[in-house]
Amino acid sequence: MKTADLIAALASEAAPTPPAPVTRPILAACAAGAAATLVLLVLWLGLRPLADALASRPFWMKAGYTAVLGLAGVLMVRRLARPGGRVGWAPLIALAALAALAGLSGLEMVHARPDQMHALMMGHTARVCSLRILALSAPIYLAAVWVLRRLAPTRLALTGAAAGLLAGGIGASVYGLYCDETAATFVVLWYTAGIAAAAGLGAIAGRWLLRW
């Protein structure tokens, strides 16, 4: 048999790589990074009273929003970890979450008095919220990069952005264990800004950190 015929025969029997070998290390990186971020949060800022937090709607509003953005990042990273991978429909999940929270913010603003507008937008931690989320996302991003370097992404900037979205969403979820801001308007502005910054810096860093 000629070499070309042998290669063609072997290629015809090839099957797609199952998703599990990619998904498991990515989820493990998320768990390890989230654990490191939680330790960082406790040592740096501490935790709010969790019994009060778990009983409040704003806590679950923030947790749901950030978790969905983190999930969108995980789904994107899972696809982009393979050569030539595409993001698929995962960005639509993130956009839907953003649209839903923006809708809540709009309702909040419509029913607020003029003297309440500033508090809804700025809360009492607007100056530091996004920066804290960005800092807390760093351990998760590094854990994701460590795994991705052992896989085969080819779209490095896009993969880095997806890892940043993953890290920002999870990091913001962990930050919610400390943050006591309650306004949807605040969250859609400053939480989103922190997560977007993580994705943007992740794209820039990914060009170098994910290079083969």
N, C-alpha and C positions, 0 to 999 in steps of 0.2 A: 504494500500500500504506500502511495506517495505521502510525503509529509503534509501537503495541503489537504489531501483527502482525510488523513488522520485528524487534523485540526478541525476540519468541518464536521467530522463524525462526533468528536468530543463536544464541540460547541452545540450541536443539535440536541444533545442530551443534558445540557446545562439547565439548571432550574434557578429561579430567582432566589436570592439570599433571604431566608426567613427573617421576619422583623424582630424576633426575640433576641438574637445576638446583638442587635443595635439598641433595642429598647431597654433591656436590663441594665447595661452599664450607664445609660443616660439617667434612668430613674435612680440608680445607686448614687450617681454624682449629685443629683438633686437632693437626695436625702442627706448625704454627707455635707453638702454645702449648706443646707438649711440648718442642720445641727450646729455647724460652726457659726453660722449667723446668729442663731439663738443664743449661743454662749457669748458672742460678741455683744449682743443687745443687753443681756443680763449684766455683763461687766461694765458696759458703757452707760446705758440709760436706765436699766432696770425694767420691771414689769409693772403695768397698772394692775389694780385689783381685778383679778380675772373673773371672780363671781359677778361683779357688777358689769364687766365687759360682756360676758356671755349672755347676760339678761337684756342687753340693749340692742335695738335694731341697727343703730349706726355701726356697731362693731361687725355685724354680719353683712351689712351693706358693703363696707370696706373689704372684708374678707372675701366675699363673693366676687367682687370686681377684680381684685388683685389675683385671686386664684384662677379666674378665667383667663386673664392675661398670661399668667404663668403657664397654664395648660396650653394656650395657643403657641407659646414659645417652645414647649416640650414637643408638640406635634410637628412644628417646623424643623426643629433640630433633628428629630427622628428621621425625617425625610431627607434633609440636607446632608446627613452624615454619610450617605452613599454617593458614589461618583455620579455627577450630573443630576443630583436630586433637585426637586422643585418643592416650593413651599405648599403647593396644593391649596386647599380651602381653609387652612388654619387661620390666615389673617382675617377672614370674615368673622370668625369667632371673636377676635379681639375688637374688631370694628363694631360688632353687635353689642358687646359689653360696654364699649365707650358710648355708643348711641343711647343705650338704656340709661346709663348713669347721667349723661347729658340731659336726657329727658327729665330725670328726677331733679336735677339741678334747675332746669327751667321752671318746673312746678314750684320748687322751693323759692326761687326768685320772684315768681309771680305773686305768691302769697306773703312775701316778706314786706315789711314796712321800709321806707327809704332809709331810715336810720339803722336798719339791720343788714343792709347790703354789704357794707365793708366787713362786718364780722363773718358773714357767710363766705366771702371770698378769701379773706386773709386769716381767719381764726386767730390763734395766738402763737402759731409756730410756722407761718408761711415762709419766713426767712431761712429756716433750717430744714424743713420737712423734706424737700426734694434731695438736698445734699445728704441727709441721713439715709434715705432710701438708696441712693447711689452708693454710699459707703457700705451699707449692709448687703448690697447685691454682689460686692466684690468676691467674697469667698465662694458663692454659688457659681459665679462666672468662671472663676479659676478652676473649680471642680469640673465644670462642663467642658472647658477647654482641654483639661488633662485627659478626659475621655475621648474627645473628638480627635485629638492628635493621634490616637490609636485606631481611629477609624479612617475613612477615606473621603472627607469632604473636598469638593473641587471648587465650589463657589464660596471663597473664603470670607469675603466681606459680608455676604448675605447670611452665611452660617454664623459668623460672629454677631451679627445683629440679632439673629434668632436666639442665640445663647444669651445675649444681653437682655432680650425680652423675657426669656425664661428666668434669668437671675433677678431682673427687676421686679417681676411679678411675685416671685417667691419671697424676695427680700422685703417687698412692701407688705406682704402678708405677715411676715414675722414682725415688722415694725408696728403693725396694728396691735400687737400685744402690749405696746407701750403707749402709742398715740391715743389721745382721748378726744381728738377732733370729731365732731358729729355731723357736719354739714356735707351734703352731697356735692355742693358747689366747691367747697374746699378740696374734696377728694378728687373731683374731676380735673381741677386745676393742678394741684401740687403733687398728688400721688402720680398722676399721669405724667407730669413733667419729670419726676424722678425716674420713672420706668422708661420713658422715652430717652432720657439721657443715658441710661444704662444700655439701651439698644444701640444708640448712636455711637457711644464710645466702644461698645462691643464690636460694632462693624469696623471701626478704625483699627482696633487692636487685633481683630481677627485676621486682617491681611498679613500680619507678621506671626502671630502666635500659632495660627493654624497652618502655616506653610509647611509643606512636606520636607 
